[in-house]
Amino acid sequence: MLNNQGRPTRSGEASTADTHTFTGNRALDMEEALIFETGRLDATGVDIDEPSAFVSRLGAHARNSEIGLPGLSEPEAMRHYVRLSRKNYSIDAGLYPLGSCTMKHNPRLNEKMARLPGFADIHPLQPTSTVQGALELTSDLARILMTMTGMSAIAMSPKAGAHGELCGMMAIKAAIEARGEGATRNVVLVPESAHGTNPATAALIGFSVRSVPTGADGTVSPDAVRSALGPEVAAIMLTNPNTCGLFEREIAAIAQAMHEAGAFFYCDGANFNAIMGKARPGDLGVDAMHINLHKTFSTPHGGGGPGAGPVVLSKALAPFAPVPYIVARGDTLDFVEHIEGSQAFGRMTAFHGQMGMFVRAIAFILSHGADGLKQASEDAVLSANYIRVSLNDLMSSPFGDRPCMHEALFDDRWLKETGLTTLDFAKAMIDEGYHPMTVYFPLVVHGAMLIEPTESESKASLDLFIMTLRDLALSALGGERERFTAAPRRAPRRRLDETRAARQPVLKWTKPAPA
Ligand SMILES: *Cc1c(COP(=O)(O)O)cnc(C)c1O
């Protein structure tokens, strides 16, 4: 079967006859059906006695049909999940070049620390006198993050980058409302190259979004910002380094223009991994910025969590920071959960934040030290530039030879004559055992390929990655189309109809009618 771009969707078709097996398994790559397809209604992995006769008190609400849960033996259930887990590509399995994501190595030391019972087995409603260590760790991490960013206040509770954006923008909204400008300042500026969460955040809390063009050099100019400014503008949301992997060199002038117009500067700090220890957002005029602990300070992420997105705030926004925060009363630490007459906008979450992520982040920070964190930034930038210059004789870069920060961006102009697309190239990487880079983002670059190697890859692993991409690029330019159009050949599934999967997702299994 072919998908709507004419690419094969299943293994065993086209040129893969040689991989046909009776079971559908290909050695360690095993087929796995849905648990509902393998399970049986009359089987169970547990052995419990029939309950003695009882009278249901559910009345009309009592279930009158089978619940339909799949029954499996214990080995079947275990194998199902282990096999599924082996279909995942992970940072522990190989280089993960996804841009705008910072997929770095998660040191095992962090995991060991996060599993200490004093951190792992506590409950958010425990009396604070019994969790002083956890509070001390949280408040140490808060202090370190404020020091590194040069900011005055912090909210630790947001649970992801996007949640941090929401927190920072709600603080900005509260500050504007406190000035009595809530009804009139309702526009947020967002550069064209921004991550989709930025305009989504602004829109979610009732701002309208005004797009600021990205210049030909991939950055935002103070002039472009000034011409979008007006008394109705509440804030700008700017990412630095931006999603093209470039440092916004005019950031201080942009901040000044915003402040002169009575507006705030929200910085998306997801790319802090490129500048930690080198530049402090507080010195650049930033009013609020989230830090993705799960990108910059290791801690695993992906698949929807867990993450942590503490937000640092300037002096002007500090009074609007949400509760709770930690204070020292004599020798003990305590939470401030409520402030009488405060301008704070409330709280972001039921409790205090992601304890496990805090432990991993501080373990990463303390084991690196200030010099080590600075070196991590430098190495991340060095790795990205090494990739950039190792490939730019074959692949085209949208913004010329300007050095990049932590990620190297290519476009698809170099593929033009081959008739192949960015997607074809990415799929061929899967056959070589690599997770593809981020593709078609940022949107301002045609057929974008965004590669972020991070600091944790050795030169040997970068060299193998580069040689693989060079081999693929030469083969694309040499007209070996099939290597790309038929890719991936060796993955559990081949090309799916991604548009249909997104537009008409089938999220529910329906039992097939008996034959
Ligand atoms: C990852 C990212 C976000 C969102 O962070 P999450 O933790 O995934 O919610 C926002 N902006 C940029 C630039 C990012 O890279």
The ligand as an SDF file (V2000), in Angstrom:
LIG
                    3D

 15 15  0  0  0  0  0  0  0  0999 V2000
   10.6720   22.9080   23.9910 C   0  0  0  0  0  0  0  0  0  0  0  0
   10.3210   24.3020   23.7300 C   0  0  0  0  0  0  0  0  0  0  0  0
    9.1910   24.8940   24.3200 C   0  0  0  0  0  0  0  0  0  0  0  0
    8.1710   24.1230   25.1320 C   0  0  0  0  0  0  0  0  0  0  0  0
    8.7070   23.4600   26.2270 O   0  0  0  0  0  0  0  0  0  0  0  0
    7.9820   22.1510   26.8280 P   0  0  0  0  0  0  0  0  0  0  0  0
    8.7790   21.8230   28.0330 O   0  0  0  0  0  0  0  0  0  0  0  0
    8.0580   21.1210   25.7520 O   0  0  0  0  0  0  0  0  0  0  0  0
    6.5740   22.5310   27.1400 O   0  0  0  0  0  0  0  0  0  0  0  0
    8.9650   26.2310   24.0820 C   0  0  0  0  0  0  0  0  0  0  0  0
    9.7860   26.9510   23.2950 N   0  0  0  0  0  0  0  0  0  0  0  0
   10.8730   26.4190   22.7020 C   0  0  0  0  0  0  0  0  0  0  0  0
   11.7620   27.2870   21.8560 C   0  0  0  0  0  0  0  0  0  0  0  0
   11.1720   25.0760   22.8900 C   0  0  0  0  0  0  0  0  0  0  0  0
   12.2420   24.5460   22.2960 O   0  0  0  0  0  0  0  0  0  0  0  0
  1  2  1  0
  2  3  1  0
  2 14  2  0
  3  4  1  0
  3 10  2  0
  4  5  1  0
  5  6  1  0
  6  7  2  0
  6  8  1  0
  6  9  1  0
 10 11  1  0
 11 12  2  0
 12 13  1  0
 12 14  1  0
 14 15  1  0
M  END
$$$$
